[in-house]
């Protein structure tokens, strides 16, 4: 763990930091379940208990609950209020939600189309309070009109299969940021938890070029470091690390080294820091000081204009999670497969990657605790101008430069 050797006296107290949080543009550059993880109604509770009684796993139930969440928001004023109150408590204006990630390759296209359709149904049902972000002006409109803005992103390229034209299809559906691989290898290249962490394939290089042509942000968060280096070489636009950590502060396969992040900044890119407990430190209890250690170190390496926050965490638990309360004893196949011989599409090895249930972050139980991050950053001595950059302006800059 890096030494906290550049702590400055606070300029803002906690109350002032919270007020700044309310006033500033706040962007979470990776909040994966922004439309399918913020809601858990009584109807959903009854449904999940029924699914458990029928012997379903959490993974099997999740698809049904995602669809149910969209229907609840479309049909229930109470559900709409619960969803909006949850988001409002965070003080976040814009969040990047994920609609492609780990999962069976042969189902990826259908899964992503379905997820985007559900997300857009939620946005449409809440059109007086929520909007889809397609360009930088939309981010500013969401902030100005006090609406919640949703950026559609992918954390994997498996929905494209081997068809470059599918990138156009998803761009037309609203895709504006795309991670090149998740933890395990794909046609594009390797992920950060693979045995051999090689770089972009020839097909992967073509994918990067097509993303550039369509003004879609290239994200290398879960990718091997070599994919990061290759993307810097191939991409005509800056690249981003929407949600990760500094390996120099605390090593994790998901982290990035100083040389790479400095190169990302030199090309105009962006780095969002997560609050996932096992990623930011080694013990089971993480603190917001641990989170700020990563931010402060990355600012020292990259400069204040290139760092932000991509929490990668919505609900209680050791990982991204959601607000769904799973019944005790309901089998969890979200990280590791339950059946011998089946594929672990997530690529996470639970104990090795510090994702067992005892891991937690003090001060960030769920998305509603987002203002605590601003307070923690202020306590480290970041001033108002620096905080506004970290909270949202840095991501807005790179979004405007790439997407338009």
C-alpha positions as CSV (number, residue, x, y, z in Angstrom):
1,X,0.0,0.0,0.0
2,X,1.4,3.4,-1.0
3,X,2.2,5.9,1.8
4,X,-0.2,8.9,2.1
5,X,2.7,11.3,1.6
6,X,0.9,14.2,-0.1
7,X,-2.0,15.0,2.3
8,X,-2.9,18.7,2.2
9,X,-4.9,20.6,4.8
10,X,-8.6,20.6,3.9
11,X,-10.0,23.7,2.2
12,X,-13.6,22.7,2.6
13,X,-15.3,21.2,5.7
14,X,-17.7,18.3,5.4
15,X,-20.8,20.5,5.2
16,X,-19.2,22.7,2.5
17,X,-18.2,19.5,0.6
18,X,-21.7,18.2,0.7
19,X,-23.1,21.5,-0.6
20,X,-20.5,21.5,-3.4
21,X,-21.7,17.9,-4.2
22,X,-25.2,19.2,-4.6
23,X,-24.2,22.0,-6.9
24,X,-21.5,20.4,-9.0
25,X,-21.9,18.2,-12.2
26,X,-21.4,14.7,-10.8
27,X,-20.8,11.8,-13.2
28,X,-20.3,8.2,-12.3
29,X,-18.2,6.8,-15.2
30,X,-19.2,3.3,-14.4
31,X,-22.4,2.4,-12.5
32,X,-23.3,-0.9,-14.2
33,X,-26.8,-1.6,-12.9
34,X,-28.0,2.0,-13.2
35,X,-31.4,0.8,-14.6
36,X,-31.7,-2.8,-13.3
37,X,-30.1,-2.6,-9.9
38,X,-31.5,0.5,-8.1
39,X,-35.0,-1.0,-7.6
40,X,-36.3,-3.7,-5.3
41,X,-40.0,-3.5,-4.8
42,X,-42.3,-5.7,-2.7
43,X,-43.5,-7.4,-5.9
44,X,-39.9,-8.1,-6.8
45,X,-39.3,-9.5,-3.3
46,X,-42.3,-11.9,-3.7
47,X,-41.0,-13.0,-7.1
48,X,-37.5,-13.7,-5.9
49,X,-38.8,-15.7,-3.0
50,X,-40.9,-17.7,-5.5
51,X,-37.9,-18.3,-7.8
52,X,-35.9,-19.5,-4.8
53,X,-38.7,-21.9,-3.8
54,X,-38.6,-23.3,-7.4
55,X,-34.8,-24.0,-7.1
56,X,-33.5,-21.2,-9.3
57,X,-30.1,-19.7,-8.9
58,X,-29.5,-16.0,-8.6
59,X,-28.2,-15.8,-12.1
60,X,-31.4,-17.5,-13.5
61,X,-33.6,-15.2,-11.5
62,X,-31.7,-12.0,-12.5
63,X,-33.0,-11.9,-16.1
64,X,-36.6,-12.2,-14.9
65,X,-36.0,-9.5,-12.2
66,X,-34.4,-7.2,-14.8
67,X,-37.6,-7.5,-16.9
68,X,-39.8,-7.0,-13.9
69,X,-38.0,-3.9,-12.8
70,X,-38.7,-2.3,-16.2
71,X,-42.4,-3.3,-16.0
72,X,-42.7,-2.0,-12.4
73,X,-41.4,1.4,-13.4
74,X,-43.7,1.5,-16.4
75,X,-46.8,0.6,-14.4
76,X,-46.3,1.6,-10.7
77,X,-46.0,5.2,-9.4
78,X,-44.6,3.7,-6.2
79,X,-41.8,1.9,-8.1
80,X,-41.0,5.1,-10.0
81,X,-40.7,7.1,-6.8
82,X,-38.5,4.4,-5.2
83,X,-36.2,4.4,-8.2
84,X,-35.9,8.2,-8.5
85,X,-35.5,8.7,-4.7
86,X,-32.6,6.2,-4.8
87,X,-30.8,8.0,-7.6
88,X,-31.6,11.4,-6.1
89,X,-29.9,10.5,-2.8
90,X,-26.6,9.9,-4.6
91,X,-26.4,13.5,-6.0
92,X,-25.2,11.9,-9.3
93,X,-26.4,13.7,-12.5
94,X,-25.2,11.2,-15.1
95,X,-24.2,7.5,-14.8
96,X,-22.8,5.1,-17.3
97,X,-24.9,1.9,-17.2
98,X,-23.6,-1.4,-18.6
99,X,-25.5,-3.6,-21.1
100,X,-22.8,-6.1,-22.1
101,X,-20.5,-7.9,-19.8
102,X,-19.6,-11.5,-18.8
103,X,-21.8,-14.2,-20.1
104,X,-22.2,-17.0,-22.7
105,X,-20.9,-15.7,-26.0
106,X,-23.7,-17.2,-28.0
107,X,-26.3,-15.3,-26.0
108,X,-24.5,-11.9,-25.9
109,X,-26.3,-10.2,-28.7
110,X,-29.8,-11.0,-27.5
111,X,-28.8,-10.2,-23.9
112,X,-27.5,-6.8,-24.8
113,X,-30.5,-5.9,-27.1
114,X,-32.9,-6.9,-24.4
115,X,-31.0,-4.9,-21.7
116,X,-30.9,-1.8,-23.8
117,X,-34.6,-2.1,-24.7
118,X,-35.4,-2.4,-20.9
119,X,-33.2,0.6,-20.1
120,X,-34.8,2.7,-22.8
121,X,-38.3,1.7,-21.6
122,X,-37.3,3.0,-18.1
123,X,-36.0,6.2,-19.5
124,X,-39.2,6.7,-21.6
125,X,-41.4,6.0,-18.5
126,X,-39.4,8.6,-16.6
127,X,-39.0,11.2,-19.4
128,X,-39.8,14.1,-17.1
129,X,-36.9,13.2,-14.8
130,X,-34.6,11.1,-16.9
131,X,-32.9,11.2,-20.3
132,X,-30.7,9.2,-22.6
133,X,-27.2,10.7,-23.1
134,X,-26.1,10.6,-26.7
135,X,-23.7,13.6,-26.8
136,X,-22.0,16.0,-24.4
137,X,-24.8,18.6,-24.8
138,X,-27.1,16.0,-23.3
139,X,-24.9,15.8,-20.2
140,X,-25.1,19.5,-19.8
141,X,-28.9,19.5,-20.4
142,X,-29.4,16.8,-17.8
143,X,-27.4,18.9,-15.3
144,X,-29.2,22.1,-16.2
145,X,-32.7,20.6,-16.1
146,X,-32.0,18.5,-12.9
147,X,-32.6,15.2,-14.8
148,X,-30.8,11.9,-14.5
149,X,-28.7,11.1,-17.6
150,X,-28.0,7.6,-18.7
151,X,-25.0,6.7,-20.8
152,X,-25.2,3.3,-22.5
153,X,-22.0,1.4,-22.3
154,X,-20.6,-2.1,-22.9
155,X,-18.1,-3.9,-20.8
156,X,-17.5,-6.5,-23.4
157,X,-17.4,-6.8,-27.2
158,X,-19.0,-10.3,-27.4
159,X,-22.3,-8.9,-28.7
160,X,-20.5,-7.9,-31.8
161,X,-19.4,-11.5,-32.4
162,X,-17.2,-11.3,-35.5
163,X,-19.4,-8.8,-37.3
164,X,-18.1,-5.2,-37.3
165,X,-21.4,-4.0,-38.7
166,X,-23.0,-4.8,-35.3
167,X,-21.1,-1.9,-33.8
168,X,-23.2,0.4,-36.0
169,X,-26.3,-1.4,-34.8
170,X,-25.5,-0.8,-31.2
171,X,-24.4,2.8,-31.9
172,X,-27.8,3.4,-33.3
173,X,-29.3,2.0,-30.1
174,X,-27.3,4.5,-28.1
175,X,-24.0,2.9,-27.3
176,X,-21.4,5.6,-26.5
177,X,-18.7,3.8,-24.5
178,X,-17.3,0.3,-25.1
179,X,-14.8,-1.8,-23.1
180,X,-12.8,-4.1,-25.4
181,X,-12.8,-7.2,-23.3
182,X,-13.9,-8.3,-19.9
183,X,-11.7,-10.5,-17.7
184,X,-11.3,-13.4,-20.1
185,X,-10.3,-13.5,-23.7
186,X,-12.5,-12.8,-26.7
187,X,-12.1,-12.3,-30.4
188,X,-10.8,-8.8,-29.7
189,X,-8.1,-9.8,-27.1
190,X,-7.4,-10.8,-23.6
191,X,-8.7,-9.7,-20.2
192,X,-6.9,-8.8,-17.0
193,X,-7.5,-12.2,-15.3
194,X,-6.4,-14.4,-18.1
195,X,-3.4,-16.7,-17.8
196,X,-1.6,-15.1,-20.7
197,X,-2.4,-11.4,-20.9
198,X,-1.7,-10.7,-24.6
199,X,-3.0,-7.7,-26.6
200,X,-5.3,-6.8,-29.4
201,X,-6.0,-9.3,-32.2
202,X,-6.2,-8.2,-35.8
203,X,-10.0,-8.2,-35.4
204,X,-9.6,-6.2,-32.2
205,X,-7.6,-3.5,-34.0
206,X,-10.5,-3.3,-36.6
207,X,-13.0,-3.0,-33.7
208,X,-11.0,-0.1,-32.2
209,X,-10.9,1.6,-35.6
210,X,-14.7,1.2,-36.1
211,X,-15.4,2.6,-32.6
212,X,-13.2,5.6,-33.5
213,X,-15.2,6.1,-36.7
214,X,-18.5,6.1,-34.8
215,X,-17.2,8.3,-32.0
216,X,-17.7,5.6,-29.4
217,X,-15.3,5.8,-26.4
218,X,-12.7,3.0,-26.2
219,X,-12.6,1.7,-22.6
220,X,-9.8,-0.7,-21.4
221,X,-10.8,-1.1,-17.7
222,X,-11.0,-4.9,-17.5
223,X,-8.6,-5.5,-20.4
224,X,-5.0,-6.8,-20.2
225,X,-2.5,-4.0,-19.9
226,X,-1.2,-4.9,-23.3
227,X,-4.6,-4.2,-24.8
228,X,-4.3,-0.8,-23.2
229,X,-0.9,-0.2,-24.9
230,X,-2.2,-1.5,-28.2
231,X,-5.2,0.7,-28.1
232,X,-3.1,3.7,-27.5
233,X,-1.2,2.9,-30.6
234,X,-4.3,2.1,-32.8
235,X,-6.9,4.5,-31.5
236,X,-7.1,7.9,-33.2
237,X,-9.0,9.2,-30.1
238,X,-8.1,9.2,-26.5
239,X,-8.9,6.1,-24.5
240,X,-10.4,5.7,-21.0
241,X,-10.2,3.5,-18.0
242,X,-13.7,4.1,-16.9
243,X,-13.4,2.1,-13.6
244,X,-10.3,0.6,-12.1
245,X,-7.5,1.1,-9.5
246,X,-3.8,1.9,-9.3
247,X,-1.6,-1.1,-9.1
248,X,1.1,1.1,-7.5
249,X,-1.2,1.8,-4.5
250,X,-2.6,-1.8,-4.1
251,X,-2.0,-4.6,-6.6
252,X,-5.0,-6.4,-8.1
253,X,-5.4,-8.0,-11.5
254,X,-8.0,-5.3,-12.2
255,X,-5.6,-2.4,-11.6
256,X,-3.3,-0.5,-14.0
257,X,0.3,0.4,-13.7
258,X,1.7,3.9,-13.6
259,X,3.4,3.8,-17.0
260,X,0.1,2.9,-18.8
261,X,-2.0,5.4,-16.9
262,X,0.5,8.2,-17.6
263,X,0.3,7.2,-21.3
264,X,-3.5,7.3,-21.2
265,X,-3.3,10.9,-19.8
266,X,-0.7,12.0,-22.3
267,X,-3.1,11.1,-25.1
268,X,-5.9,13.0,-23.4
269,X,-7.7,10.1,-21.7
270,X,-9.5,9.6,-18.4
271,X,-9.3,7.2,-15.4
272,X,-12.3,6.6,-13.1
273,X,-11.6,5.1,-9.6
274,X,-13.8,2.3,-8.1
275,X,-14.9,1.8,-4.6
276,X,-15.1,-2.0,-4.7
277,X,-13.5,-3.0,-1.4
278,X,-11.2,-5.9,-2.5
279,X,-9.9,-3.9,-5.4
280,X,-8.7,-0.9,-3.5
281,X,-7.0,-2.7,-0.6
282,X,-6.1,-6.1,0.7
283,X,-8.0,-6.5,4.0
284,X,-11.8,-7.3,4.2
285,X,-12.6,-3.8,5.4
286,X,-11.9,-0.9,3.0
287,X,-12.3,2.7,3.9
288,X,-12.9,5.9,1.9
289,X,-9.3,6.8,2.7
290,X,-8.3,3.8,0.6
291,X,-10.4,5.0,-2.3
292,X,-8.8,8.5,-2.0
293,X,-5.3,7.0,-1.9
294,X,-5.9,5.8,-5.5
295,X,-7.4,9.1,-6.6
296,X,-4.5,11.1,-5.1
297,X,-1.9,8.8,-6.6
298,X,-3.4,8.9,-10.0
299,X,-3.7,12.7,-9.9
300,X,0.0,12.8,-9.1
301,X,0.8,10.5,-12.1
302,X,-1.8,11.7,-14.6
303,X,-2.6,15.3,-13.6
304,X,-5.8,16.7,-12.1
305,X,-7.5,16.9,-15.5
306,X,-7.6,13.1,-16.2
307,X,-9.0,11.5,-13.1
308,X,-12.6,10.9,-11.9
309,X,-14.9,8.4,-10.2
310,X,-16.4,5.2,-11.6
311,X,-17.7,3.6,-8.5
312,X,-18.6,0.2,-10.1
313,X,-20.8,-0.4,-7.1
314,X,-24.6,0.0,-6.6
315,X,-25.6,-2.1,-3.6
316,X,-24.2,-3.7,-0.5
317,X,-21.7,-6.6,-0.9
318,X,-18.2,-7.2,-2.1
319,X,-18.7,-6.4,-5.8
320,X,-20.9,-4.3,-8.1
321,X,-24.1,-5.9,-6.6
322,X,-27.6,-4.4,-6.7
323,X,-30.4,-3.6,-4.2
324,X,-31.9,-7.0,-4.7
325,X,-32.1,-8.9,-1.4
326,X,-31.4,-12.6,-2.2
327,X,-33.0,-15.2,0.1
328,X,-30.6,-17.0,2.4
329,X,-29.4,-20.1,0.7
330,X,-30.2,-19.1,-2.9
331,X,-27.2,-20.3,-5.0
332,X,-25.0,-17.5,-6.2
333,X,-23.6,-18.2,-9.7
334,X,-22.9,-14.6,-10.6
335,X,-19.1,-14.9,-10.1
336,X,-18.2,-18.6,-10.2
337,X,-20.1,-21.4,-12.0
338,X,-22.0,-23.9,-9.8
339,X,-21.7,-26.9,-12.1
340,X,-18.4,-28.8,-12.6
341,X,-17.2,-28.3,-16.1
342,X,-19.1,-25.1,-16.8
343,X,-17.4,-21.9,-17.8
344,X,-16.7,-19.0,-15.4
345,X,-17.5,-16.2,-17.9
346,X,-16.8,-13.5,-15.3
347,X,-13.2,-14.5,-15.1
348,X,-13.0,-13.7,-11.4
349,X,-11.6,-16.3,-9.0
350,X,-13.5,-15.3,-5.9
351,X,-10.9,-15.7,-3.1
352,X,-7.9,-14.7,-5.2
353,X,-9.6,-11.6,-6.4
354,X,-11.0,-10.7,-3.0
355,X,-14.7,-11.0,-3.7
356,X,-15.9,-13.1,-0.8
357,X,-18.8,-11.9,1.2
358,X,-16.9,-10.4,4.1
359,X,-15.4,-7.7,1.9
360,X,-17.1,-4.3,2.4
361,X,-16.4,-0.6,2.1
362,X,-17.0,1.5,5.2
363,X,-18.8,4.7,4.2
364,X,-20.1,3.3,0.9
365,X,-22.8,0.7,1.4
366,X,-24.7,1.6,-1.7
367,X,-25.1,4.2,-4.5
368,X,-26.9,6.6,-2.1
369,X,-23.6,7.1,-0.2
370,X,-21.9,8.8,-3.2
371,X,-21.7,12.2,-1.4
372,X,-19.4,10.6,1.2
373,X,-16.8,10.3,-1.6
374,X,-16.8,14.1,-2.2
375,X,-16.4,14.6,1.5
376,X,-13.5,12.2,1.7
377,X,-11.8,13.9,-1.3
378,X,-12.3,17.3,0.4
379,X,-10.7,15.9,3.6
380,X,-7.6,15.0,1.6
381,X,-7.2,18.6,0.6
382,X,-8.7,18.8,-2.9
383,X,-10.1,22.3,-3.4
384,X,-13.3,23.3,-5.1
385,X,-11.9,23.6,-8.6
386,X,-10.2,20.2,-8.3
387,X,-13.3,18.6,-6.9
388,X,-15.5,19.8,-9.7
389,X,-13.0,18.3,-12.2
390,X,-12.9,15.0,-10.3
391,X,-16.6,14.8,-9.8
392,X,-17.7,15.4,-13.4
393,X,-15.9,17.9,-15.5
394,X,-13.0,15.6,-16.5
395,X,-15.4,13.0,-17.8
396,X,-17.4,15.6,-19.6
397,X,-14.3,16.9,-21.3
398,X,-13.2,13.5,-22.7
399,X,-16.8,12.6,-23.6
400,X,-17.2,15.9,-25.6
401,X,-13.8,15.3,-27.3
402,X,-14.6,11.8,-28.4
403,X,-18.4,11.5,-28.7
404,X,-19.1,15.1,-29.6
